[in-house]
Amino acid sequence: MLPDGVSSFIDKNREIFVSDLMRFLEIPSVSTLSEHEKDVERAAEWILEQFQACRISGRIYPTARHPIVLARSPEVRGAPVLLVYGHYDVQPPDPLEEWKTPPFSPDRRDGCVYARGATDDKGQFLTYIEAVRSVLGAGLELPINLVFLVEGEEEIGSSNLEKFLTDHIAELRADAVAISDSSQFAPGIPAITYGLRGLCYLQLDMQGPRFDLHSGSFGGLIENPAHALATILAKMKNSDGTIALPGFYDDVLPLEQWEREEMASLPLDEEKLGDYLGVSRFTGEPGYSLLERKGARPTLDVNGIWGGFSGEGAKTIIPGKAGAKVSMRLVPNQTPEKITELFQRFVSENTPPGITIKITDLYGANPVLVSRNTAAMRAAERAIEAGFGKKPVFIREGGSIPVVNLIKKHLGQENILLLGWGNPDDGAHSPNERFSLDDFHRGIRSAAALFYEIARG
């Protein structure tokens, strides 16, 4: 349910909201680069200003790196509390030469805004602030209590968020949590995500000789770490695409039949997807559909590889060292701790004599499943129908949202609503990232409707 006055205000102020979005996107809040530290702070300050303009009290909390914004709406006694999480930091825009327009000079074209952070996550998070602005602008008071938690380190692993959560548990208690940092199933098919894959992200470094050697003088005498690395990485996958680490699948929670049936019912144009990705065929674990492999089965991928000479021309060497970054997406009931142990054992058992290995645990996150059968989930379903004009489908997403695990662990929260306003082809983390302005508008309507549906129970 969305009151007529709120609906009318949203429609009449559409261009003002777009202007707000453009100003937000102009701030190059790249959290991983030290030269943008002041820009990250500026983005936090901008958000606090928006809260204050909506009569929401808040403050900026410094952390060991980038600040966190915590804000709360005026108390509505007896009303439910909704915690809204978002992040204002963005990925680096590289490679710059592939952007049609500068990444921090937002450009409107084809019904979208193009800029880094447009869909991940500035545009999607901003819908909640504009929803508050719309309720107040219609001359009404908020029907629920809102708590906003906005961080500046999501794109670099949220390393300071856990301590913040434990330090502020009382202030963060809520009846439900809303996170819009995902996407619809497809353009025009809104979705609620009820499952996320976890992540185990490792770096493998292999050392051979103390330094690079002349391949003519020492070839055939020295174990080449680049060869050893390539061999080990190749052994991690079987010829049918399954993962060869012994024990990798032991704890995998099988998909339930209703899940497989619902995934099979979702419309997916594989040819169109292949054209968008620029690939002629799909691969993966046999016995599972593309959607099941994409969001609900575990994976192993080499994310980067290095070693030796890769510059122009020739340089005949045996490299002294080589390395790779490997990520594994996990599903319930896998854990990053156990998968790391299996990875380490596999690498050790397959490393030839003469090579020293070092494995660094870069990042881990547990997989997540949330219940679909809750009052909060039904409220979200009604809110999305009000905002998008159709009921959402329920999906499992292949990516990870680390804050979900932290909220479950430290706040004991199970009513987690993963509501994506963007589209799968918005280009998050890629050049020419975009966000449909129609979906931005629908997201504002859905966020405002969510306030009322949560209050309704």
Stockholm file with secondary structure:
# STOCKHOLM 1.0

chainA/1-457         MLPDGVSSFIDKNREIFVSDLMRFLEIPSVSTLSEHEKDVERAAEWILEQFQACRISGRIYPTARHPIVLARSPEVRGAPVLLVYGHYDVQPPDPLEEWKTPPFSPDRRDGCVYARGATDDKGQFLTYIEAVRSVLGAGLELPINLVFLVEGEEEIGSSNLEKFLTDHIAELRADAVAISDSSQFAPGIPAITYGLRGLCYLQLDMQGPRFDLHSGSFGGLIENPAHALATILAKMKNSDGTIALPGFYDDVLPLEQWEREEMASLPLDEEKLGDYLGVSRFTGEPGYSLLERKGARPTLDVNGIWGGFSGEGAKTIIPGKAGAKVSMRLVPNQTPEKITELFQRFVSENTPPGITIKITDLYGANPVLVSRNTAAMRAAERAIEAGFGKKPVFIREGGSIPVVNLIKKHLGQENILLLGWGNPDDGAHSPNERFSLDDFHRGIRSAAALFYEIARG
#=GR chainA/1-457 SS CCCHHHHHHHHHTHHHHHHHHHHHHTSCCBTTCGGGHHHHHHHHHHHHHHHHHTTCEEEEECCSSSCEEEEECCCCTTCCEEEEEEECCBCCCCCGGGCSSCTTSCEEETTEEESTTIIIIIHHHHHHHHHHHHHHHTTCCCSSEEEEEEESCGGGTCTTHHHHHHHTHHHHCCSEEEECCSBCSBTTBCEEEEEECEEEEEEEEEECSSSCEEHHHHTTTSCCHHHHHHHHHHHTBCTTSCBCSTTTTTTCCCCCHHHHHHHHHSCCCHHHHHHHHTCSCCCCCTTSCHHHHHHTSCEEEEEEEEESCCSSSCCCEECSEEEEEEEEEECTTCCHHHHHHHHHHHHHHHCCTTCEEEEEEEEEECCEECCSCSHHHHHHHHHHHHHHSSCCEEEEESSCCHHHHHHHHHHCCCCEEEEECBCTTSCTTSTTCEEEHHHHHHHHHHHHHHHHHHHHC
#=GC SS_cons         CCCHHHHHHHHHTHHHHHHHHHHHHTSCCBTTCGGGHHHHHHHHHHHHHHHHHTTCEEEEECCSSSCEEEEECCCCTTCCEEEEEEECCBCCCCCGGGCSSCTTSCEEETTEEESTTIIIIIHHHHHHHHHHHHHHHTTCCCSSEEEEEEESCGGGTCTTHHHHHHHTHHHHCCSEEEECCSBCSBTTBCEEEEEECEEEEEEEEEECSSSCEEHHHHTTTSCCHHHHHHHHHHHTBCTTSCBCSTTTTTTCCCCCHHHHHHHHHSCCCHHHHHHHHTCSCCCCCTTSCHHHHHHTSCEEEEEEEEESCCSSSCCCEECSEEEEEEEEEECTTCCHHHHHHHHHHHHHHHCCTTCEEEEEEEEEECCEECCSCSHHHHHHHHHHHHHHSSCCEEEEESSCCHHHHHHHHHHCCCCEEEEECBCTTSCTTSTTCEEEHHHHHHHHHHHHHHHHHHHHC
//
